[in-house]
Amino acid sequence: MNNNGLTHVNRLGHMIDITAQAGFAGIEPIFNWMGDLPDPESLAKKLNEQGVELAAIALALDWNGTEETEQERYEADRAIALLKHFPGALLCTVQKPTGRHDLEIRRQNLVNIVNRVSRRAVDQGIPCSFHPNSPHSSITRTEEDYRVILESLDASVTGWTPDVGHMINGGMDPLTKMKEYASLINLVHFKDWNGEPEFALLGKGKVDFDGITRWLIEQNYSGWIICEDEGPEAMDDPDGVTLHDGRWVYETLLPSVL
């Protein structure tokens, strides 16, 4: 993520324009760079203008204590308040990676916080999903991390967002892991990976998107699939990569699975 997402602060309107041009039906912005568009009226107007839905909002915070900090709770509650205006859109919680020290207690603290945030959101009608990631400083990157965290989520309020690129980057087979925890899946992220050293342009790496997509169809999965390209090209040309991803979906992926 370029400069922790801050490179693109207040460019959500432009991102919605490019998302529509690429043929995508929805968008999942990161809350802390939404700029002027956490205003529900302005956001709804822009989305409607382009025929794009708000699929989810990603809430990325440190969550390193035993409880939410005052600022973390404030940010979470702001995101929840916004999502109340967009029925069906998910709150996707993500921990910012800050190191694998004190691993066991920090994983448990994270789960406890995520479950509490989800409970507050669900009590206000907002579905929630937790998104593990795979930087080397993340406590949500390995198969053991997944086992501990996913099996500790309160499934009555928190689903799981399998990010296929992060899973393969953490040494797992994405489809195998998705089958193992299928009951938790309520949002999916597609990104590609080639191990050189990490992510690749969608369609240029080693992720079995055909197999994963066919399985999702077989499961009658009806939620969102978000293309979240983190190939190196996306750092320099995010608009061009988004348009490429749209072409890849419609010209390569869908014809191969439908």
Backbone hydrogen bonds in HBPLUS format (Angstrom, degrees):
<---DONOR---> <-ACCEPTOR-->    atom                        ^
c    i                          cat <-CA-CA->   ^        H-A-AA   ^      H-
h    n   atom  resd res      DA  || num        DHA   H-A  angle D-A-AA Bond
n    s   type  num  typ     dist DA aas  dist angle  dist       angle   num
A0004-ASN N   A0001-MET O   3.27 MM   3  5.26 140.0  2.44 130.8 119.6     1
A0005-GLY N   A0002-ASN O   2.82 MM   3  5.24 137.6  2.00 108.3 121.2     2
A0006-LEU N   A0003-ASN O   2.88 MM   3  5.43 154.0  1.95 123.7 123.8     3
A0008-HIS N   A0005-GLY O   3.23 MM   3  6.00 154.1  2.31 117.4 122.8     4
A0009-VAL N   A0006-LEU O   3.25 MM   3  5.05 167.1  2.27 108.9 106.8     5
A0011-ARG N   A0008-HIS O   3.14 MM   3  5.47 139.1  2.32 141.5 133.4     6
A0010-ASN N   A0033-TRP O   3.26 MM  23  6.14 151.4  2.34 127.4 134.4     7
A0015-MET N   A0011-ARG O   2.95 MM   4  6.29 155.4  2.02 150.3 158.3     8
A0016-ILE N   A0012-LEU O   2.86 MM   4  6.13 153.7  1.93 154.7 160.4     9
A0017-ASP N   A0013-GLY O   3.14 MM   4  6.45 153.6  2.21 143.0 149.9    10
A0018-ILE N   A0014-HIS O   3.02 MM   4  6.37 159.7  2.06 154.0 158.3    11
A0019-THR N   A0015-MET O   2.82 MM   4  5.98 155.6  1.88 148.6 156.3    12
A0020-ALA N   A0016-ILE O   3.02 MM   4  6.21 159.0  2.06 148.3 152.8    13
A0021-GLN N   A0017-ASP O   3.01 MM   4  6.33 156.7  2.07 145.1 152.0    14
A0022-ALA N   A0018-ILE O   2.91 MM   4  6.12 146.9  2.02 147.4 155.8    15
A0024-PHE N   A0019-THR O   3.15 MM   5  5.58 151.6  2.23 165.7 158.0    16
A0023-GLY N   A0020-ALA O   3.00 MM   3  5.16 154.0  2.07 105.4 113.8    17
A0053-GLU N   A0025-ALA O   2.85 MM  28  6.20 169.0  1.86 146.4 149.1    18
A0027-ILE N   A0053-GLU O   3.03 MM  26  6.48 139.0  2.20 158.8 170.3    19
A0055-ALA N   A0027-ILE O   3.00 MM  28  5.45 145.2  2.12 136.9 145.6    20
A0058-ALA N   A0029-PRO O   2.87 MM  29  6.10 168.4  1.88 152.1 155.8    21
A0033-TRP N   A0030-ILE O   3.17 MM   3  5.98 166.4  2.19 123.9 128.1    22
A0031-PHE N   A0058-ALA O   2.85 MM  27  5.88 169.0  1.86 160.3 161.6    23
A0034-MET N   A0031-PHE O   3.25 MM   3  5.45 165.2  2.27 118.1 116.4    24
A0037-LEU N   A0034-MET O   3.09 MM   3  5.54 150.6  2.18 140.2 133.9    25
A0043-LEU N   A0039-ASP O   2.94 MM   4  6.09 166.4  1.96 163.8 168.4    26
A0044-ALA N   A0040-PRO O   2.89 MM   4  5.90 165.6  1.91 145.7 150.3    27
A0045-LYS N   A0041-GLU O   3.00 MM   4  6.10 157.1  2.05 144.9 151.5    28
A0046-LYS N   A0042-SER O   3.04 MM   4  6.25 161.0  2.08 147.4 152.0    29
A0047-LEU N   A0043-LEU O   2.92 MM   4  6.12 167.6  1.94 158.2 161.6    30
A0048-ASN N   A0044-ALA O   2.90 MM   4  5.96 166.5  1.91 150.1 154.2    31
A0049-GLU N   A0045-LYS O   2.95 MM   4  6.05 149.2  2.04 142.4 151.3    32
A0050-GLN N   A0046-LYS O   3.34 MM   4  6.60 143.6  2.48 142.6 149.9    33
A0050-GLN N   A0047-LEU O   3.16 MM   3  5.43 130.1  2.42 100.9 112.8    34
A0051-GLY N   A0047-LEU O   2.88 MM   4  5.93 114.0  2.33 140.7 159.1    35
A0052-VAL N   A0047-LEU O   3.03 MM   5  5.02 162.0  2.06 143.0 143.5    36
A0051-GLY N   A0048-ASN O   3.27 MM   3  4.90 147.8  2.38  92.0 101.3    37
A0090-LEU N   A0055-ALA O   3.08 MM  35  6.53 157.8  2.13 134.6 133.7    38
A0057-ILE N   A0090-LEU O   2.90 MM  33  6.36 147.8  2.00 161.3 169.8    39
A0092-CYS N   A0057-ILE O   2.85 MM  35  5.88 174.4  1.85 155.7 156.4    40
A0059-LEU N   A0092-CYS O   2.77 MM  33  5.98 160.2  1.81 149.3 155.5    41
A0094-VAL N   A0059-LEU O   2.97 MM  35  5.96 158.1  2.02 150.1 145.1    42
A0061-LEU N   A0094-VAL O   3.13 MM  33  6.65 144.8  2.26 166.0 170.7    43
A0096-LYS N   A0061-LEU O   2.88 MM  35  5.56 162.1  1.91 131.9 136.9    44
A0073-ARG N   A0069-THR O   2.94 MM   4  6.21 164.4  1.96 157.0 160.4    45
A0074-TYR N   A0070-GLU O   3.01 MM   4  6.20 154.0  2.08 142.8 150.5    46
A0075-GLU N   A0071-GLN O   2.93 MM   4  6.22 162.0  1.96 153.6 157.1    47
A0076-ALA N   A0072-GLU O   2.93 MM   4  6.12 165.2  1.95 151.9 156.2    48
A0077-ASP N   A0073-ARG O   2.90 MM   4  6.02 162.5  1.93 149.9 154.7    49
A0078-ARG N   A0074-TYR O   2.97 MM   4  6.20 145.4  2.09 144.4 154.1    50
A0079-ALA N   A0075-GLU O   3.04 MM   4  6.31 160.1  2.08 151.3 155.8    51
A0080-ILE N   A0076-ALA O   2.95 MM   4  6.21 159.0  1.99 150.0 156.2    52
A0081-ALA N   A0077-ASP O   2.93 MM   4  6.04 157.4  1.98 141.0 147.2    53
A0082-LEU N   A0078-ARG O   3.05 MM   4  6.32 153.0  2.12 147.0 153.7    54
A0083-LEU N   A0079-ALA O   2.98 MM   4  6.23 164.0  2.01 152.4 156.6    55
A0084-LYS N   A0080-ILE O   3.14 MM   4  6.37 136.4  2.34 147.2 157.5    56
A0085-HIS N   A0082-LEU O   3.03 MM   3  5.83 163.0  2.06 121.7 126.7    57
A0086-PHE N   A0083-LEU O   2.89 MM   3  5.18 165.3  1.91 115.2 120.0    58
A0089-ALA N   A0086-PHE O   3.05 MM   3  5.82 163.8  2.07 144.7 149.7    59
A0091-LEU N   A0127-PRO O   2.93 MM  36  6.36 157.4  1.98 152.1 158.3    60
A0129-SER N   A0091-LEU O   2.94 MM  38  6.28 152.2  2.01 156.0 155.1    61
A0093-THR N   A0129-SER O   2.86 MM  36  6.30 146.7  1.97 159.1 166.8    62
A0131-HIS N   A0093-THR O   2.90 MM  38  6.00 164.9  1.92 176.3 171.9    63
A0099-GLY N   A0137-SER O   2.66 MM  38  4.04 149.1  1.76 138.3 135.9    64
A0106-ARG N   A0102-ASP O   3.00 MM   4  6.02 158.6  2.05 159.0 165.9    65
A0107-ARG N   A0103-LEU O   2.90 MM   4  6.00 156.7  1.95 154.2 159.4    66
A0108-GLN N   A0104-GLU O   3.26 MM   4  6.47 161.3  2.29 143.6 148.3    67
A0109-ASN N   A0105-ILE O   2.88 MM   4  6.09 157.0  1.93 146.6 153.6    68
A0110-LEU N   A0106-ARG O   2.91 MM   4  6.00 158.9  1.95 144.6 150.2    69
A0111-VAL N   A0107-ARG O   3.05 MM   4  6.33 164.9  2.07 150.9 153.9    70
A0112-ASN N   A0108-GLN O   3.00 MM   4  6.21 163.6  2.03 151.1 155.6    71
A0113-ILE N   A0109-ASN O   2.97 MM   4  6.23 158.4  2.02 151.4 156.9    72
A0114-VAL N   A0110-LEU O   2.85 MM   4  6.08 173.0  1.86 161.8 163.7    73
A0115-ASN N   A0111-VAL O   2.89 MM   4  6.02 166.0  1.91 153.5 157.4    74
A0116-ARG N   A0112-ASN O   3.10 MM   4  6.28 149.1  2.19 138.7 147.0    75
A0116-ARG N   A0113-ILE O   3.04 MM   3  5.10 116.2  2.47  95.7 111.5    76
A0117-VAL N   A0113-ILE O   2.86 MM   4  6.17 163.4  1.89 160.9 165.2    77
A0118-SER N   A0114-VAL O   2.84 MM   4  6.02 165.8  1.86 154.2 158.7    78
A0119-ARG N   A0115-ASN O   2.91 MM   4  6.05 153.2  1.98 140.7 148.1    79
A0120-ARG N   A0116-ARG O   3.10 MM   4  6.40 160.1  2.14 149.5 153.3    80
A0121-ALA N   A0117-VAL O   3.04 MM   4  6.34 157.5  2.09 149.4 156.0    81
A0122-VAL N   A0118-SER O   2.73 MM   4  5.91 175.0  1.73 165.0 165.8    82
A0123-ASP N   A0119-ARG O   2.96 MM   4  5.98 154.4  2.02 145.1 151.9    83
A0124-GLN N   A0121-ALA O   2.83 MM   3  5.22 148.3  1.93 108.1 118.7    84
A0126-ILE N   A0121-ALA O   3.06 MM   5  5.16 164.8  2.09 127.8 126.8    85
A0125-GLY N   A0122-VAL O   2.89 MM   3  4.85 163.2  1.92 111.2 111.6    86
A0159-GLY N   A0128-CYS O   2.95 MM  31  6.03 163.0  1.98 126.5 132.2    87
A0130-PHE N   A0159-GLY O   2.89 MM  29  6.11 159.4  1.94 127.1 129.3    88
A0161-THR N   A0130-PHE O   2.79 MM  31  5.69 163.6  1.81 149.7 145.5    89
A0138-SER N   A0135-PRO O   2.89 MM   3  5.26 162.8  1.92 121.7 123.0    90
A0146-TYR N   A0142-THR O   2.97 MM   4  6.34 159.1  2.02 152.6 157.7    91
A0147-ARG N   A0143-GLU O   2.97 MM   4  6.25 160.7  2.00 149.9 154.8    92
A0148-VAL N   A0144-GLU O   2.96 MM   4  6.22 172.4  1.97 160.8 161.3    93
A0149-ILE N   A0145-ASP O   2.86 MM   4  5.95 172.6  1.86 158.2 160.7    94
A0150-LEU N   A0146-TYR O   2.78 MM   4  5.50 151.2  1.87 143.0 152.2    95
A0151-GLU N   A0147-ARG O   3.21 MM   4  5.82 151.8  2.29 132.5 140.7    96
A0152-SER N   A0149-ILE O   2.99 MM   3  5.12 150.8  2.08 104.0 113.4    97
A0153-LEU N   A0150-LEU O   3.43 MM   3  5.35 155.7  2.50  96.2 102.9    98
A0157-VAL N   A0154-ASP O   2.91 MM   3  5.81 167.2  1.93 128.4 132.5    99
A0158-THR N   A0154-ASP O   2.83 MM   4  5.71 153.6  1.90 153.7 159.9   100
A0160-TRP N   A0184-LEU O   2.75 MM  24  5.21 150.2  1.84 133.6 132.3   101
A0186-ASN N   A0160-TRP O   3.27 MM  26  6.10 154.7  2.34 144.2 147.6   102
A0189-HIS N   A0162-PRO O   3.10 MM  27  6.22 176.1  2.10 141.3 141.8   103
A0167-MET N   A0163-ASP O   2.97 MM   4  6.25 156.3  2.03 157.5 165.1   104
A0164-VAL N   A0189-HIS O   3.13 MM  25  6.46 154.3  2.20 167.5 159.6   105
A0168-ILE N   A0164-VAL O   3.19 MM   4  6.35 169.1  2.20 145.9 147.9   106
A0169-ASN N   A0165-GLY O   3.00 MM   4  6.04 148.4  2.11 139.9 149.5   107
A0170-GLY N   A0166-HIS O   2.95 MM   4  6.11 128.8  2.22 137.3 149.6   108
A0170-GLY N   A0167-MET O   3.06 MM   3  5.07 134.3  2.28  95.7 108.5   109
A0172-MET N   A0167-MET O   3.00 MM   5  5.35 162.9  2.03 146.5 143.0   110
A0171-GLY N   A0168-ILE O   3.15 MM   3  5.09 161.3  2.19 103.6 106.2   111
A0177-LYS N   A0173-ASP O   3.12 MM   4  6.35 164.3  2.15 160.8 165.1   112
A0178-MET N   A0174-PRO O   2.87 MM   4  6.09 153.9  1.94 151.3 159.5   113
A0179-LYS N   A0175-LEU O   2.93 MM   4  6.13 155.6  1.99 149.2 154.8   114
A0180-GLU N   A0176-THR O   3.07 MM   4  6.30 148.8  2.17 141.1 149.8   115
A0181-TYR N   A0177-LYS O   3.16 MM   4  6.42 152.0  2.24 148.6 153.8   116
A0184-LEU N   A0181-TYR O   3.06 MM   3  5.79 158.5  2.10 121.4 127.5   117
A0185-ILE N   A0182-ALA O   3.18 MM   3  5.53 150.6  2.27 110.9 118.7   118
A0188-VAL N   A0224-TRP O   3.11 MM  36  6.30 148.4  2.21 150.1 158.6   119
A0226-ILE N   A0188-VAL O   2.78 MM  38  6.18 166.6  1.80 159.4 159.5   120
A0190-PHE N   A0226-ILE O   2.78 MM  36  6.02 163.9  1.81 149.9 154.2   121
A0228-GLU N   A0190-PHE O   2.88 MM  38  5.91 166.5  1.90 154.6 159.0   122
A0200-ALA N   A0192-ASP O   3.05 MM   8  5.15 161.2  2.09 105.0 109.8   123
A0206-LYS N   A0193-TRP O   2.71 MM  13  5.78 161.4  1.74 160.0 159.4   124
A0194-ASN N   A0198-GLU O   2.89 MM   4  5.92 162.6  1.92 165.9 168.9   125
A0195-GLY N   A0198-GLU O   3.00 MM   3  4.28 144.5  2.13 138.2 136.2   126
A0204-LYS N   A0201-LEU O   2.83 MM   3  5.42 156.9  1.89 150.1 150.5   127
A0209-PHE N   A0207-VAL O   3.02 MM   2  5.70 128.2  2.30 106.6  91.5   128
A0212-ILE N   A0208-ASP O   3.04 MM   4  6.26 164.8  2.07 152.9 157.6   129
A0213-THR N   A0209-PHE O   2.84 MM   4  5.82 165.5  1.86 148.7 153.3   130
A0214-ARG N   A0210-ASP O   2.90 MM   4  6.04 163.1  1.93 151.8 156.9   131
A0215-TRP N   A0211-GLY O   3.03 MM   4  6.16 157.2  2.08 143.2 149.5   132
A0216-LEU N   A0212-ILE O   2.97 MM   4  6.27 158.1  2.02 149.0 154.9   133
A0217-ILE N   A0213-THR O   2.97 MM   4  6.23 155.6  2.03 149.9 156.3   134
A0218-GLU N   A0214-ARG O   2.89 MM   4  6.20 158.3  1.94 149.8 155.9   135
A0219-GLN N   A0215-TRP O   2.91 MM   4  6.19 141.6  2.06 146.2 157.1   136
A0221-TYR N   A0216-LEU O   2.96 MM   5  5.28 168.8  1.98 163.7 160.0   137
A0220-ASN N   A0217-ILE O   2.94 MM   3  5.03 158.0  1.99 107.6 113.7   138
A0234-ALA N   A0231-GLY O   2.90 MM   3  5.57 146.4  2.01 119.8 128.8   139
A0235-MET N   A0232-PRO O   3.19 MM   3  5.64 149.5  2.29 108.8 116.6   140
A0236-ASP N   A0233-GLU O   3.20 MM   3  5.60 127.3  2.50 104.4 115.8   141
A0237-ASP N   A0233-GLU O   2.88 MM   4  5.94 156.7  1.93 158.1 166.0   142
A0241-VAL N   A0237-ASP O   2.96 MM   4  6.19 157.5  2.01 156.8 163.8   143
A0242-THR N   A0238-PRO O   2.95 MM   4  6.09 156.0  2.01 144.2 150.4   144
A0243-LEU N   A0239-ASP O   3.04 MM   4  6.33 160.1  2.08 152.3 157.2   145
A0244-HIS N   A0240-GLY O   2.91 MM   4  6.13 151.9  1.99 141.8 150.3   146
A0245-ASP N   A0241-VAL O   2.83 MM   4  6.07 159.0  1.88 151.4 156.6   147
A0246-GLY N   A0242-THR O   3.07 MM   4  6.36 153.6  2.14 146.2 152.5   148
A0247-ARG N   A0243-LEU O   3.11 MM   4  6.41 161.3  2.14 148.5 152.9   149
A0248-TRP N   A0244-HIS O   2.84 MM   4  6.12 160.8  1.87 155.8 161.8   150
A0249-VAL N   A0245-ASP O   2.94 MM   4  6.16 157.9  1.99 149.5 154.6   151
A0250-TYR N   A0246-GLY O   3.09 MM   4  6.32 172.8  2.10 155.1 156.2   152
A0251-GLU N   A0247-ARG O   2.70 MM   4  5.58 158.5  1.75 155.1 161.8   153
A0252-THR N   A0248-TRP O   2.94 MM   4  5.11 146.2  2.06 127.8 135.4   154
A0253-LEU N   A0248-TRP O   2.94 MM   5  6.31 162.5  1.97 156.2 162.0   155
A0254-LEU N   A0249-VAL O   2.89 MM   5  5.91 175.3  1.89 164.0 165.4   156
A0256-SER N   A0253-LEU O   3.03 MM   3  5.36 132.5  2.26 106.0 119.2   157
A0257-VAL N   A0254-LEU O   3.12 MM   3  5.35 149.3  2.22 106.8 115.6   158
A0258-LEU N   A0254-LEU O   2.99 MM   4  5.85 141.8  2.14 162.4 168.1   159
